[in-house]
Amino acid sequence: MPIDAGEPVPATPDAYSGLVFMGGPMSVNDDLPWIAPLLALIHAAAADGVPLLGHCLGGQLLAKALGGSVGRNPVKEIGWGSVRVLDTAVASDWFGEVKSFESFHWHGETFAMPPAAERILESAWCANQAFALGPHLALQCHVEMTEAMIQSWCEVGGEEIAAAAASPAVQTPERMRALNPANLPALRAVADHLYGRWIQGLRR
């Protein structure tokens, strides 16, 4: 549902078994007409027990709607980078036997934990890479990537990559593409596991 292109935000979560929110180039702190109603929808869904899943901007929307905050990350992260699963029961419940993996990143902001949420994933450049709160999962990193998506993002975001080249966590498009064959299959396996775990909580 492309709400940033004018599609209306649902007034309630009643028609949905779960809600998934993807990434985007904007900030949750921007003064955009769809952000306030979307935050209200997320808050209502959480109160009603409808599972929520957020990727990057989507994860930041979940954080803000559930009582956290979103602000600038110490450095911009663009490209492949290692993330570590925290050694907690909740983290293991979501990630199974996986302890670390190469994920894809494209963000300059990050979220702070909402009340009662548990941090479950971190990287060297961003402490809060994911949190869980009951059936809800918020990701700062991108586990949903494909080779075609990475190629497209590099083409659209070429100027952003160049402007952030001084960041130690930003890779060139050439470096990202070179790492795709080694990293994408394992990332798909992680995504399959996470999505399978999240689906278990869907309201039937």
Contact map, one row per residue, 1 for C-alpha under 8 A:
111000100000000000000000000000000000000000000000000000000000000000000000000000000000000000000000000000000000000000000000000000000000000000000000000000000000000000000000000000000000000000000000000000000000
111111100000000000000000000000000000000000000000000000000000000000000000000000000000000000000000000000000000000000000000000000000000000000000000000000000000000000000000000000000000000000000000000000000000
111111111000000000000000000000000100000000000000000000000000000000000000000000000000000000000000000000000000000000000000000000000000000000000000000000000000000000000000000000000000000000000000000000000000
011111100000000000000000000000000100000000000000000000000000000000000000000000000000000000000000000000000000000000000000000000000000000000000000000000000000000000000000000000000000000000000000000000000000
011111100000000000000000000000000000000000000000000000000000000000000000000000000000000000000000000000000000000000000000000000000000000000000000000000000000000000000000000000000000000000000000000000000000
011111110000000000000000000000000000000000000000000000000000000000000000000000000000000000000000000000000000000000000000000000000000000000000000000000000000000000000000000000000000000000000000000000000000
111111111000000000000000000000000000000000000000000000000000000000000000000000000000000000000000000000000000000000000000000000000000000000000000000000000000000000000000000000000000000000000000000000000000
001001111100000000000000000000000100000000000000000000000000000000000000000000000000000000000000000000000000000000000000000000000000000000000000000000000000000000000000000000000000000000000000000000000000
001000111110000000000000000000000100110010000000000000000000000000000000000000000000000000000000000000000000000000000000000000000000000000000000000000000000000000000000000000000000000000000000000000000000
000000011111100000000000000000000000000010000000000000000000000000000000000000000000000000000000000000000000000000000000000000000000000000000000000000000000000000000000000000000000000000000000000000000000
000000001111100000000000000000000000100010000000000000000000000000000000000000000000000000000000000000000000000000000000000000000000000000000000000000000000000000000000000000000000000000000000000000000000
000000000111111000000000000000000000000010011000000000000000000000000000000000000000000000000000000000000000000000000000000000000000000000000000000000000000000000000000000000000000000000000000000000000000
000000000111111100000000000000000000000010011000010000000000000000000000000000000000000000000000000000000000000000000000000000000000000000000000000000000000000000000000000000000000000000000000000000000000
000000000001111100000000000000000000000000000000000000000000000000000000000000000000000000000000000000000000000000000000000000000000000000000000000000000000000000000000000000000000000000000000000000000000
000000000001111110000000000000000000000000000000000000000000000000000000000000000000000000000000000000000000000000000000000000000000000000000000000000000000000000000000000000000000000000000000000000000000
000000000000111111100000000000000000000000000000010000000000000000000000000000000000000000000000000000000000000000000000000000000000000000000000000000000000000000000000000000000000000000000000000000000010
000000000000001111100000000000000000000000000000011000000000000000000000000000000000000000000000000000000000000000000000000000000000000000000000000000000000000000000000000000000000000000000000000000000111
000000000000000111110000000000000000000000000000011100000000000000000000000000000000000000000000000000000000000000000000000000000000000000000000000000000000000000000000000000000000000000000000000000000110
000000000000000111111000000000000000000000000000011110000000000000000000000000000000000000000000000000000000000000000000000000000000000000000000000000000000000000000000000000000000000000000000000000000000
000000000000000001111100000000000000000000000000000111000100000000000000000000000000000000000000000000000000000000000000000000000000000000000000000000000000000000000000000000000000000000000000000000000000
000000000000000000111110000000000000000000000000000111101110000000000000000000000000000000000000000000000000000000000000000000000000000000000000000000000000000000000000000000000000000000000000000000000000
000000000000000000011111000000000000000000000000000001111110000000000000000000000000000000000000000000000000000000000000000000000000000000000000000000000000000000000000000000000000000000000000000000000000
000000000000000000001111100000000000000000000000000000111100000000000000000000000000000000000000000000000000000000000000000000000000000000000000000000000000000000000000000000000000000000000000000000000000
000000000000000000000111110000000000000000000000000000011000000000000000000000000000000000000000000000000000000000000000000000000000000000000000000000000000000000000000000000000000000000000000000000000000
000000000000000000000011111000000000000000000000000000001000000000000000000000000000000000000000000000000000000000000000000000000000000000000000000000000000000000000000000000000000000000000000000000000000
000000000000000000000001111101000000000000000000000000001000000000000000000000000000000000000000000000000000000000000000000000000000000000000000000000000000000000000000000000000000000000000000000000000000
000000000000000000000000111111000000000000000000000000001000000000000000000000000000000000000000000000000000100000000000000000000000000000000000000000000000000000000000000000000000000000000000000000000000
000000000000000000000000011111000010000000000000000000001001100100000100000000000000000000000000000000000000000000000000000000000000000000000000000000000000000000000000000000000000000000000000000000000000
000000000000000000000000001111100000000000000000000000000000000000000100000000000000000000000000000000000000000000000000000000000000000000000000000000000000000000000000000000000000000000000000000000000000
000000000000000000000000011111110000000000000000000000000000000000000000000000000000000000000000000000000000000000000000000000000000000000000000000000000000000000000000000000000000000000000000000000000000
000000000000000000000000000011111010000000000000000000000000000000000000000000000000000000000000000000000000000000000000000000000000000000000000000000000000000000000000000000000000000000000000000000000000
000000000000000000000000000001111111000000000000000000000000000000000000000000000000000000000000000000000000000000000000000000000000000000000000000000000000000000000000000000000000000000000000000000000000
000000000000000000000000000000111111100000000000000000000000000000000000000000000000000000000000000000000000000000000000000000000000000000000000000000000000000000000000000000000000000000000000000000000000
001100011000000000000000000000011111110000000000000000000000000000000000000000000000000000000000000000000000000000000000000000000000000000000000000000000000000000000000000000000000000000000000000000000000
000000000000000000000000000100111111111000000000000000000000000000000000000000000000000000000000000000000000000000000000000000000000000000000000000000000000000000000000000000000000000000000000000000000000
000000000000000000000000000000011111111100000000000000000000000000000000000000000000000000000000000000000000000000000000000000000000000000000000000000000000000000000000000000000000000000000000000000000000
000000001010000000000000000000001111111110000000000000000000000000000000000000000000000000000000000000000000000000000000000000000000000000000000000000000000000000000000000000000000000000000000000000000000
000000001000000000000000000000000111111111000000000000000000000000000000000000000000000000000000000000000000000000000000000000000000000000000000000000000000000000000000000000000000000000000000000000000000
000000000000000000000000000000000011111111100000000000000000110110000000000000000000000000000000000000000000000000000000000000000000000000000000000000000000000000000000000000000000000000000000000000000000
000000000000000000000000000000000001111111110000000000000000000010000000000000000000000000000000000000000000000000000000000000000000000000000000000000000000000000000000000000000000000000000000000000000000
000000001111100000000000000000000000111111111000000000000000000000000000000000000000000000000000000000000000000000000000000000000000000000000000000000000000000000000000000000000000000000000000000000000000
000000000000000000000000000000000000011111111100000100000000010011000000000000000000000000000000000000000000000000000000000000000000000000000000000000000000000000000000000000000000000000000000000000000000
000000000000000000000000000000000000001111111110000000000000000011000000000000000000000000000000000000000000000000000000000000000000000000000000000000000000000000000000000000000000000000000000000000000000
000000000001100000000000000000000000000111111111000000000000000000000000000000000000000000000000000000000000000000000000000000000000000000000000000000000000000000000000000000000000000000000000000000000000
000000000001100000000000000000000000000011111111111100000000000000000000000000000000000000000000000000000000000000000000000000000000000000000000000000000000000000000000000000000000000000000000000000000000
000000000000000000000000000000000000000001111111111100000000000001000000000000000000000000000000000000000000000000000000000000000000000000000000000000000000000000000000000000000000000000000000000000000000
000000000000000000000000000000000000000000111111110000000000000000000000000000000000000000000000000000000000000000000000000000000000000000000000000000000000000000000000000000000000000000000000000000000000
000000000000000000000000000000000000000000011111110000000000000000000000000000000000000000000000000000000000000000000000000000000000000000000000000000000000000000000000000000000000000000000000000000000000
000000000000000000000000000000000000000000001111111000000000000000000000000000000000000000000000000000000000000000000000000000000000001000000000000000000000000000000000000000000000000000000000000000000010
000000000000100111100000000000000000000000001111111100000000000000000000000000000000000000000000000000000000000000000000000000000000000000000000000000000000000000000000000000000000000000000000000000000110
000000000000000011100000000000000000000000001100111110000000000000000000000000000000000000000000000000000000000000000000000000000000001100000000000000000000000000000000000000000000000000000000000001001110
000000000000000001111000000000000000000001001100011111000000010000000000000000000000000000000000000000000000000000000000000000000000001111000000000000000000000000000000000000000000000000000000000000000000
000000000000000000111000000000000000000000000000001111100110010000000000000000000000000000000000000000000000000000000000000000000000000111100000000000000000000000000000000000000000000000000000000001000000
000000000000000000011100000000000000000000000000000111111111110000000000000000000000000000000000000000000000000000000000000000000000000011100000000000000000000000000000000000000000000000000000000000000000
000000000000000000001110000000000000000000000000000011111110000000000000000000000000000000000000000000000000000000000000000000000000000001111110000000000000000000000000000000000000000000000000000000000000
000000000000000000000111000000000000000000000000000001111111000000000000000000000000000000000000000000000110000000000000000000000000000001111100000000000000000000000000000000000000000000000000000000000000
000000000000000000001111111100000000000000000000000001111111100000000000000000000000000000000000000000000000000000000000000000000000000000010000000000000000000000000000000000000000000000000000000000000000
000000000000000000011110000000000000000000000000000011111111110000000000000000000000000000000000000000000000000000000000000000000000000001100000000000000000000000000000000000000000000000000000000000000000
000000000000000000001100000000000000000000000000000011111111111000000000000000000000000000000000000000000000001000000000000000000100000011110000000000000000000000000000000000000000000000000000000000000000
000000000000000000000000000100000000000000000000000001011111111100001100000000000000000000000000000000000000011000000000000000000000000001010000000000000000000000000000000000000000000000000000000000000000
000000000000000000000000000100000000001000000000000001001111111110000000000000000000000000000000000000000000000000000000000000000000000000000000000000000000000000000000000000000000000000000000000000000000
000000000000000000000000000000000000001001000000000111000111111111000000000000000000000000000000000000000000000000000000000000000000000001000000000000000000000000000000000000000000000000000000000000000000
000000000000000000000000000000000000000000000000000000000011111111111100000000000000000000000000000000000000001111000000000000000000000001000000000000000000000000000000000000000000000000000000000000000000
000000000000000000000000000100000000001000000000000000000001111111111100000000000000000000000000000000000000001001000000000000000000000000000000000000000000000000000000000000000000000000000000000000000000
000000000000000000000000000000000000001101100000000000000000111111110000000000000000000000000000000000000000000000000000000000000000000000000000000000000000000000000000000000000000000000000000000000000000
000000000000000000000000000000000000000001100100000000000000011111110000000000000000000000000000000000000000000001100000000000000000000000000000000000000000000000000000000000000000000000000000000000000000
000000000000000000000000000000000000000000000000000000000000001111111000000000000000000000000000000000000000000001100000000000000000000000000000000000000000000000000000000000000000000000000000000000000000
000000000000000000000000000000000000000000000000000000000000001111111100000000000000000000000000000000000000001111100000000000000000000000000000000000000000000000000000000000000000000000000000000000000000
000000000000000000000000000000000000000000000000000000000001001100111110000000000000000000000000000000000000001111000000000000000000000000000000000000000000000000000000000000000000000000000000000000000000
000000000000000000000000000110000000000000000000000000000001001100011111000000000000000000000000000000000000111100000000000000000000000000000000000000000000000000000000000000000000000000000000000000000000
000000000000000000000000000000000000000000000000000000000000000000001111100000000000000000000000000000000000111000000000000000000000000000000000000000000000000000000000000000000000000000000000000000000000
000000000000000000000000000000000000000000000000000000000000000000000111110000000000000000000000000000000001110000000000000000000000000000000000000000000000000000000000000000000000000000000000000000000000
000000000000000000000000000000000000000000000000000000000000000000000011111100000000000000000000000000000001110000000000000001000000000000000000000000000000000000000000000000000000000000000000000000000000
000000000000000000000000000000000000000000000000000000000000000000000001111100000000000000000000000000000000000000000000000011000000000000000000000000000000000000000000000000000000000000000000000000000000
000000000000000000000000000000000000000000000000000000000000000000000000111110000000000000000000000000000001000000000000000010000000000000000000000000000000000000000011100000000000000000000000000000000000
000000000000000000000000000000000000000000000000000000000000000000000000111111000000000000000000000000000111100000000000000000000000000000000000000000000000000000010010110000000000000000000000000000000000
000000000000000000000000000000000000000000000000000000000000000000000000001111100000000000000000000000001111000000000000000010000000000000000000000000000000000000000010110000000000000000000000000000000000
000000000000000000000000000000000000000000000000000000000000000000000000000111110000000000000000000000011110000000000000000000000000000000000000000000000000000010000000111000000000000000000000000000000000
000000000000000000000000000000000000000000000000000000000000000000000000000011111000000000000000000000011100000000000000000000000000000000000000000000000000000000000000111110010000000000000000000000000000
000000000000000000000000000000000000000000000000000000000000000000000000000001111100000000000000000001111000000000000000000000000000000000000000000000000000000000000000001000010010000000000000000000000000
000000000000000000000000000000000000000000000000000000000000000000000000000000111110000000000000000001111000000000000000001000000000000000000000000000000000000000000000100000000000000000000000000000000000
000000000000000000000000000000000000000000000000000000000000000000000000000000011111000000000000000111100000000000000000001100000000000000000000000000000000000000000000000000000000000000000000000000000000
000000000000000000000000000000000000000000000000000000000000000000000000000000001111100000000000000111100000000000000000111100001000000000000000000000000000000000000000000000000000000000000000000000000000
000000000000000000000000000000000000000000000000000000000000000000000000000000000111110000000000001110000000000000000000111000000000000000000000000000000000000000000000000000000000000000000000000000000000
000000000000000000000000000000000000000000000000000000000000000000000000000000000011111000110010011100000000000000000001110000000000000000000000000000000000000000000000000000000000000000000000000000000000
000000000000000000000000000000000000000000000000000000000000000000000000000000000001111100110000001000000000000000000011110000000000000000000000000000000000000000000000000000000000000000000000000000000000
000000000000000000000000000000000000000000000000000000000000000000000000000000000000111110110000000000000000000000000000000000000000000000000000000000000000000000000000000000000000000000000000000000000000
000000000000000000000000000000000000000000000000000000000000000000000000000000000000011111110000000000000000000000000001000000000000000000000000000000000000000000000000000000000000000000000000000000000000
000000000000000000000000000000000000000000000000000000000000000000000000000000000000001111111000000000000000000000000000000000000000000000000000000000000000000000000000000000000000000000000000000000000000
000000000000000000000000000000000000000000000000000000000000000000000000000000000000000111111100000000000000000000000101000000000001000000000000000000000000000000000000000000000000000000000000000000000000
000000000000000000000000000000000000000000000000000000000000000000000000000000000000111111111111000000000000000000000011100000000000000000000000000000000000000000000000000000000000000000000000000000000000
000000000000000000000000000000000000000000000000000000000000000000000000000000000000111111111111110000000000000000000000000000000000000000000000000000000000000000000000000000000000000000000000000000000000
000000000000000000000000000000000000000000000000000000000000000000000000000000000000000011111111000000000000000000000000000000000000000000000000000000000000000000000000000000000000000000000000000000000000
000000000000000000000000000000000000000000000000000000000000000000000000000000000000000001111111000000000000000000000000000000000000000000000000000000000000000000000000000000000000000000000000110010000000
000000000000000000000000000000000000000000000000000000000000000000000000000000000000100000111111111000000000000000000000000000000000000000000000000000000000000000000000000000000000000000000100110000000000
000000000000000000000000000000000000000000000000000000000000000000000000000000000000000000111111110000000000000000000000000000000000000000000000000000000000000000000000000000000000000000000000100000000000
000000000000000000000000000000000000000000000000000000000000000000000000000000000000000000010011111000000000000000000000000000000000000000000000000000000000000000000000000000000000000000000000000000000000
000000000000000000000000000000000000000000000000000000000000000000000000000000000000100000010011111110000000000000000000000000000000000000000000000000000000000000000000000000000000000000000100000000000000
000000000000000000000000000000000000000000000000000000000000000000000000000000000001110000000010111110000000000000000000000000000000000000000000000000000000000000000000000000000000000000000000000000000000
000000000000000000000000000000000000000000000000000000000000000000000000000000000111100000000000011111000000000000000000000000000000000000000000000000000000000000000000000000000000000000000000000000000000
000000000000000000000000000000000000000000000000000000000000000000000000000000000111000000000000011111100000000000000000000000000000000000000000000000000000000000000000000000000000000001100000000000000000
000000000000000000000000000000000000000000000000000000000000000000000000000000011110000000000000000111110000000000000000000000000000000000000000000000000000000000000000000000000000001001100000000000000000
000000000000000000000000000000000000000000000000000000000000000000000000000000011110000000000000000011111000000000000000000000000000000000001110000000000000000000000000000000000000001000100000000000000000
000000000000000000000000000000000000000000000000000000000000000000000000000001111000000000000000000001111100000000000000000000000000000000001110100000000000000000000000000000000000000000000000000000000000
000000000000000000000000000000000000000000000000000000000000000000000000000011111000000000000000000000111110000000000000000000000000000000011100000000000000000000000000000000000000000000000000000000000000
000000000000000000000000000000000000000000000000000000010000000000000000000111100000000000000000000000011111000000000000000000000000000000001100000000000000000000000000000000000000000000000000000000000000
000000000000000000000000000000000000000000000000000000010000000000000000000111000000000000000000000000001111110000000000000000000000000000010000000000000000000000000000000000000000000000000000000000000000
000000000000000000000000000000000000000000000000000000000000000000000001101110000000000000000000000000000111110000000000000000000000000000000000000000000000000000000000000000000000000000000000000000000000
000000000000000000000000001000000000000000000000000000000000000000000111100100000000000000000000000000000011111000000000000000000000000000000000000000000000000000000000000000000000000000000000000000000000
000000000000000000000000000000000000000000000000000000000001000000000111100000000000000000000000000000000011111100000000000001010000000000010000000000000000000000000000000000000000000000000000000000000000
000000000000000000000000000000000000000000000000000000000011001100011110000000000000000000000000000000000000111110000000000000010000000000010000000000000000000000000000000000000000000000000000000000000000
000000000000000000000000000000000000000000000000000000000000001000011100000000000000000000000000000000000000011111000000000000010000000000000000000000000000000000000000000000000000000000000000000000000000
000000000000000000000000000000000000000000000000000000000000001000011000000000000000000000000000000000000000001111101110000000010010000000000000000000000000000000000000000000000000000000000000000000000000
000000000000000000000000000000000000000000000000000000000000001101111000000000000000000000000000000000000000000111111000000000000000000000000000000000000000000000000000000000000000000000000000000000000000
000000000000000000000000000000000000000000000000000000000000000001110000000000000000000000000000000000000000000011111000000000000000000000000000000000000000000000000000000000000000000000000000000000000000
000000000000000000000000000000000000000000000000000000000000000000000000000000000000000000000000000000000000000001111100000000000000100000000000000000000000000000000000000000000000000000000000000000000000
000000000000000000000000000000000000000000000000000000000000000000000000000000000000000000000000000000000000000011111110000000000011100000000000000000000000000000000000000000000000000000000000000000000000
000000000000000000000000000000000000000000000000000000000000000000000000000000000000000001000000000000000000000010011111000000000011100000000000000000000000000000000000000000000000000000000000000000000000
000000000000000000000000000000000000000000000000000000000000000000000000000000000000010000100000000000000000000010001111100000011111000000000000000000000000000000000000000000000000000000000000000000000000
000000000000000000000000000000000000000000000000000000000000000000000000000000000000110101100000000000000000000000000111110000011111000000000000000000000000000000000000000000000000000000000000000000000000
000000000000000000000000000000000000000000000000000000000000000000000000000000000011110000100000000000000000000000000011111000111110000000000000000000000000000000000000000000000000000000000000000000000000
000000000000000000000000000000000000000000000000000000000000000000000000000000000011110000000000000000000000000000000001111101111100000000000000000000000000000000000000000000000000000000000000000000000000
000000000000000000000000000000000000000000000000000000000000000000000000000000001111000000000000000000000000000000000000111111111000000000000000000000000000000000000000000000000000000000000000000000000000
000000000000000000000000000000000000000000000000000000000000000000000000000000000110000000000000000000000000000000000000011111100000000000000000000000000000000000000000000000000000000000000000000000000000
000000000000000000000000000000000000000000000000000000000000000000000000011010000000000000000000000000000000000000000000001111100000000000000000000000000000000000000000100000000000000000000000000000000000
000000000000000000000000000000000000000000000000000000000000000000000000110000000000000000000000000000000000010000000000011111111000000000000000000000000000000000000000000000000000000000000000000000000000
000000000000000000000000000000000000000000000000000000000000000000000000000000000000000000000000000000000000000000000000111111111000000000000000000000000000000000000000000000000000000000000000000000000000
000000000000000000000000000000000000000000000000000000000000000000000000000000000000000000000000000000000000011110000011111001111110000000010000000000000000000000000000000000000000000000000000000000000000
000000000000000000000000000000000000000000000000000000000000000000000000000000000010000000000000000000000000000000000011111001111110000000111000000000000000000000000000000000000000000000000000000000000000
000000000000000000000000000000000000000000000000000000000010000000000000000000000000000000000000000000000000000000000011110000011111000011111000000000000000000000000000000000000000000000000000000000000000
000000000000000000000000000000000000000000000000000000000000000000000000000000000000000000000000000000000000000010001111100000011111100011100000000000000000000000000000000000000000000000000000000000000000
000000000000000000000000000000000000000000000000000000000000000000000000000000000000000001000000000000000000000000001111000000000111111111000000000000000000000000000000000000000000000000000000000000000000
000000000000000000000000000000000000000000000000000000000000000000000000000000000000000000000000000000000000000000011100000000000011111110000000000000000000000000000000000000000000000000000000000000000000
000000000000000000000000000000000000000000000000000000000000000000000000000000000000000000000000000000000000000000000000000000000001111100000000000000000000000000000000000000000000000000000000000000000000
000000000000000000000000000000000000000000000000101100000000000000000000000000000000000000000000000000000000000000000000000000000001111110000000000000000000000000000000000000000000000000000000000001001000
000000000000000000000000000000000000000000000000001110000000000000000000000000000000000000000000000000000000000000000000000000000001111111000000000000000000000000000000000000000000000000000000000001000000
000000000000000000000000000000000000000000000000000111000010000000000000000000000000000000000000000000000000000000000000000000000111101111100000000000000000000000000000000000000000000000000000000001000000
000000000000000000000000000000000000000000000000000111110111011000000000000000000000000000000000000000000000000000000000000000000111000111110000000000000000000000000000000000000000000000000000000000000000
000000000000000000000000000000000000000000000000000011110110000000000000000000000000000000000000000000000000000000000000000000001110000011111100000000000000000000000000000000000000000000000000000000000000
000000000000000000000000000000000000000000000000000000111011000000000000000000000000000000000000000000001010011000000000000000011100000001111100000000000000000000000000000000000000000000000000000000000000
000000000000000000000000000000000000000000000000000000110000000000000000000000000000000000000000000000111100000000000000000000001100000000111110000000000000000000000000000000000000000000000000000000000000
000000000000000000000000000000000000000000000000000000110000000000000000000000000000000000000000000000111100000000000000000000000000000000111111100000000000000000000000000000000000000000000000000000000000
000000000000000000000000000000000000000000000000000000100000000000000000000000000000000000000000000000110000000000000000000000000000000000001111100000000000000000000000000000000000000000110110000000000000
000000000000000000000000000000000000000000000000000000000000000000000000000000000000000000000000000000000000000000000000000000000000000000000111110000000000000000000000000000000000000000110010000000000000
000000000000000000000000000000000000000000000000000000000000000000000000000000000000000000000000000000010000000000000000000000000000000000000111111011000000000000000000000000000000000100010000000000000000
000000000000000000000000000000000000000000000000000000000000000000000000000000000000000000000000000000000000000000000000000000000000000000000001111111000000000000000000000000000000000100000000000000000000
000000000000000000000000000000000000000000000000000000000000000000000000000000000000000000000000000000000000000000000000000000000000000000000000111111100000000000000000000000001001000100000000000000000000
000000000000000000000000000000000000000000000000000000000000000000000000000000000000000000000000000000000000000000000000000000000000000000000000011111110000000000000000000000000000000000000000000000000000
000000000000000000000000000000000000000000000000000000000000000000000000000000000000000000000000000000000000000000000000000000000000000000000000111111111000000000000000000000000000000000000000000000000000
000000000000000000000000000000000000000000000000000000000000000000000000000000000000000000000000000000000000000000000000000000000000000000000000111111111100000000000000000000011000000000000000000000000000
000000000000000000000000000000000000000000000000000000000000000000000000000000000000000000000000000000000000000000000000000000000000000000000000001111111110000000000000000010001000000000000000000000000000
000000000000000000000000000000000000000000000000000000000000000000000000000000000000000000000000000000000000000000000000000000000000000000000000000111111111000000000000000000000000000000000000000000000000
000000000000000000000000000000000000000000000000000000000000000000000000000000000000000000000000000000000000000000000000000000000000000000000000000011111111110000000000000000000000000000000000000000000000
000000000000000000000000000000000000000000000000000000000000000000000000000000000000000000000000000000000000000000000000000000000000000000000000000001111111110010000000000010000000000000000000000000000000
000000000000000000000000000000000000000000000000000000000000000000000000000000000000000000000000000000000000000000000000000000000000000000000000000000111111110000000000000000000000000000000000000000000000
000000000000000000000000000000000000000000000000000000000000000000000000000000000000000000000000000000000000000000000000000000000000000000000000000000011111111000000000000000000000000000000000000000000000
000000000000000000000000000000000000000000000000000000000000000000000000000000000000000000000000000000000000000000000000000000000000000000000000000000001111111110000000000000000000000000000000000000000000
000000000000000000000000000000000000000000000000000000000000000000000000000000000000000000000000000000000000000000000000000000000000000000000000000000001111111111000000000000000000000000000000000000000000
000000000000000000000000000000000000000000000000000000000000000000000000000000000000000000000000000000000000000000000000000000000000000000000000000000000001111111100000000000000000000000000000000000000000
000000000000000000000000000000000000000000000000000000000000000000000000000000000000000000000000000000000000000000000000000000000000000000000000000000000000111111110000000000000000000000000000000000000000
000000000000000000000000000000000000000000000000000000000000000000000000000001000000000000000000000000000000000000000000000000000000000000000000000000000100111111111000011100000000000000000000000000000000
000000000000000000000000000000000000000000000000000000000000000000000000000000000000000000000000000000000000000000000000000000000000000000000000000000000000011111111000000000000000000000000000000000000000
000000000000000000000000000000000000000000000000000000000000000000000000000000000000000000000000000000000000000000000000000000000000000000000000000000000000001111111100000000000000000000000000000000000000
000000000000000000000000000000000000000000000000000000000000000000000000000100000000000000000000000000000000000000000000000000000000000000000000000000000000000111111110010000000000000000000000000000000000
000000000000000000000000000000000000000000000000000000000000000000000000000000000000000000000000000000000000000000000000000000000000000000000000000000000000000011111111011100000000000000000000000000000000
000000000000000000000000000000000000000000000000000000000000000000000000000000000000000000000000000000000000000000000000000000000000000000000000000000000000000000111111010000000000000000000000000000000000
000000000000000000000000000000000000000000000000000000000000000000000000001110000000000000000000000000000000000000000000000000000000000000000000000000000000000000011111110000000000000000000000000000000000
000000000000000000000000000000000000000000000000000000000000000000000000001000000000000000000000000000000000000000000000000000000000000000000000000000000000000000001111110000000000000000000000000000000000
000000000000000000000000000000000000000000000000000000000000000000000000001111101000000000000000000000000000000000000000000010000000000000000000000000000000000000000011111000000000000000000000000000000000
000000000000000000000000000000000000000000000000000000000000000000000000000111100000000000000000000000000000000000000000000000000000000000000000000000000000000010011111111100000000000000000000000000000000
000000000000000000000000000000000000000000000000000000000000000000000000000001110000000000000000000000000000000000000000000000000000000000000000000000000000000010001000111110110000000000000000000000000000
000000000000000000000000000000000000000000000000000000000000000000000000000000100000000000000000000000000000000000000000000000000000000000000000000000000000000010001000011111110000000000000000000000000000
000000000000000000000000000000000000000000000000000000000000000000000000000000100000000000000000000000000000000000000000000000000000000000000000000000100100000000000000001111111000000000000000000000000000
000000000000000000000000000000000000000000000000000000000000000000000000000000000000000000000000000000000000000000000000000000000000000000000000000000000000000000000000000111111100000000000000000000000000
000000000000000000000000000000000000000000000000000000000000000000000000000000000000000000000000000000000000000000000000000000000000000000000000000000000000000000000000001111111110000000000000000000000000
000000000000000000000000000000000000000000000000000000000000000000000000000000110000000000000000000000000000000000000000000000000000000000000000000001000000000000000000001111111111000000000000000000000000
000000000000000000000000000000000000000000000000000000000000000000000000000000000000000000000000000000000000000000000000000000000000000000000000001001100000000000000000000011111111100000000000000000000000
000000000000000000000000000000000000000000000000000000000000000000000000000000000000000000000000000000000000000000000000000000000000000000000000000000000000000000000000000001111111100000000000000000000000
000000000000000000000000000000000000000000000000000000000000000000000000000000010000000000000000000000000000000000000000000000000000000000000000000000000000000000000000000000111111111000000000000000000000
000000000000000000000000000000000000000000000000000000000000000000000000000000000000000000000000000000000000000000000000000000000000000000000000001000000000000000000000000000011111111100000000000000000000
000000000000000000000000000000000000000000000000000000000000000000000000000000000000000000000000000000000000000000000000000000000000000000000000000000000000000000000000000000001111111110000000000000000000
000000000000000000000000000000000000000000000000000000000000000000000000000000000000000000000000000000000000000000000000000000000000000000000000000000000000000000000000000000000011111111000000000000000000
000000000000000000000000000000000000000000000000000000000000000000000000000000000000000000000000000001100000000000000000000000000000000000000000000000000000000000000000000000000011111111100000000000000000
000000000000000000000000000000000000000000000000000000000000000000000000000000000000000000000000000000000000000000000000000000000000000000000000111000000000000000000000000000000001111111110000000000000000
000000000000000000000000000000000000000000000000000000000000000000000000000000000000000000000000000000000000000000000000000000000000000000000000000000000000000000000000000000000000111111111000000000000000
000000000000000000000000000000000000000000000000000000000000000000000000000000000000000000000000000011000000000000000000000000000000000000000000000000000000000000000000000000000000011111111100000000000000
000000000000000000000000000000000000000000000000000000000000000000000000000000000000000000000000000011100000000000000000000000000000000000000011000000000000000000000000000000000000001111111110000000000000
000000000000000000000000000000000000000000000000000000000000000000000000000000000000000000000000000000000000000000000000000000000000000000000011100000000000000000000000000000000000000111111111000000000000
000000000000000000000000000000000000000000000000000000000000000000000000000000000000000000000000000000000000000000000000000000000000000000000000000000000000000000000000000000000000000011111111100000000000
000000000000000000000000000000000000000000000000000000000000000000000000000000000000000000000010010000000000000000000000000000000000000000000010000000000000000000000000000000000000000001111111110000000000
000000000000000000000000000000000000000000000000000000000000000000000000000000000000000000000000000000000000000000000000000000000000000000000011000000000000000000000000000000000000000000111111111000000000
000000000000000000000000000000000000000000000000000000000000000000000000000000000000000000000000000000000000000000000000000000000000000000000000000000000000000000000000000000000000000000011111111100000000
000000000000000000000000000000000000000000000000000000000000000000000000000000000000000000000111000000000000000000000000000000000000000000000000000000000000000000000000000000000000000000001111111110000000
000000000000000000000000000000000000000000000000000000000000000000000000000000000000000000000110000000000000000000000000000000000000000000000000000000000000000000000000000000000000000000000111111111000000
000000000000000000000000000000000000000000000000000000000000000000000000000000000000000000000000000000000000000000000000000000000000000000000000000000000000000000000000000000000000000000000011111111100000
000000000000000000000000000000000000000000000000000000000000000000000000000000000000000000000000000000000000000000000000000000000000000000000000000000000000000000000000000000000000000000000001111111110000
000000000000000000000000000000000000000000000000000000000000000000000000000000000000000000000100000000000000000000000000000000000000000000000000000000000000000000000000000000000000000000000000111111111000
000000000000000000000000000000000000000000000000001010000000000000000000000000000000000000000000000000000000000000000000000000000000001110000000000000000000000000000000000000000000000000000000011111111100
000000000000000000000000000000000000000000000000000000000000000000000000000000000000000000000000000000000000000000000000000000000000000000000000000000000000000000000000000000000000000000000000001111111100
000000000000000000000000000000000000000000000000000000000000000000000000000000000000000000000000000000000000000000000000000000000000000000000000000000000000000000000000000000000000000000000000000111111100
000000000000000000000000000000000000000000000000001000000000000000000000000000000000000000000000000000000000000000000000000000000000001000000000000000000000000000000000000000000000000000000000000011111110
000000000000000011000000000000000000000000000000011000000000000000000000000000000000000000000000000000000000000000000000000000000000000000000000000000000000000000000000000000000000000000000000000001111111
000000000000000111000000000000000000000000000000111000000000000000000000000000000000000000000000000000000000000000000000000000000000000000000000000000000000000000000000000000000000000000000000000000001111
000000000000000010000000000000000000000000000000000000000000000000000000000000000000000000000000000000000000000000000000000000000000000000000000000000000000000000000000000000000000000000000000000000000111
